[in-house]
Amino acid sequence: MKGAASVLFVMGMFFVNCQELDINKMLNNKQMMDNAIGCFLDQLPCPPNLKNYKAKMSVIISSACESCSDKDKHIVKIGANFTRRNRTEDFEKIMNKYDPLGEARDKFY
């Protein structure tokens, strides 16, 4: 299995207004990260500020957020890098769910 990481990757934000997502606060709070990852993996309800991200996760991953705003690209990059390095198993689960053929994985390394 290749690398790892998240959520936030994990994660098309061109449809999302990210004003309410404080990525640094989330990444530095284990409970918030657990909730985000659980949301993306359909294991927990999604917090309101992540519902739009989850809805667009396949597009975000397949395009590596190519059409996202600069702010959204920044959020996706930070979230993916953090999750890949610090929560490798969760990153792999998210990638397997939203990119089952592995076609976009190289875009996140």
N, C-alpha and C positions, 0 to 999 in steps of 0.2 A: 504494500500500500504506500502510496505517495504521502508526503507531508500531512498536515492537518490544520484545522482551525476553523473558525466559526462562521458565526452569525452574522456572525453578523456579517456574519458574514454575511455575516454573514452575510455582501450579498447584495438595467432597468430602474434605478431609483428615480428616473425622470418623472414618475407619477407621484412621487412622495414629497411631502413637505416635512423636512427634517428638523424644523425649528424646535420641536419638543424633545428631541433625542439628544441627551448629553452623553456622548460615547465614552468619554473619559470616566465619568462617574459610573457608568454601567460596567466598564471593564475592570474597575477597581473595587467592585462590590460583588462578592461571590454569589450572594442571593439573587442579585439582578441578573448576573450571567446565567445562573442555573435556570431562572425563569425564562430568559430569552432563548436559551438552547432548548428547553422543554417546549416552548412555544413553537419554534421552528421545526421540531421533530414530532409535533402533534401529541406531546405527552402532558402538556400543561396548557391552561388557557393563556392566550396572548395578552400581555399588558397593552393598554390602548396605544402607546407610542410605538409598538412593534407590529400592529395588525397590518398596516400598509406594506411594511417591509416583507412580512411573510407572504402576503398576497402576490407580491412581485418577485419573490425569491428566485424562481426559475429563470426569469428574464434577467435579473441582476447577475446571476451566476453565469448563464450562457453567454452574456455579452460582456462580462467583467465590468459591468456598470458603464459601458461605453457611451451611452447617451445620457448619463446622469449629469446633474449639475456638479460643479466643482466641489461644493460642500458635501454632496452625497457621495461622490467618488472618494473624498477624504474619509468619510465615515466608514465606507465599505472597506477601504484599504486598511485603516487602523484596526477595525474589527476583525477582518480576515487574518491579518498578520498576527494579532494578539492570540486569537483562537488557535491558529495553526501551531504557534509556538508553545502555548500554555495549556491548551486543551485539545491535544492532537486527536484523541479518540472522538471527541464531540465534532471536531472539524470533519473528520472522515465520515461520520454518520450523516452530517448535513450534506456533504458533497455526494454521498451515495444516494441520498433521498432526492436531491434536486438536480443532480448530474449523474444519473445511473450509468451512462455509457462512458463517463470520464472524458467527455469531449472538451470541457472547459477548464479542467483542473490546472493545466499548464499556465493559464492566465492568472492564477493566484499564487505563483511562485516566482 
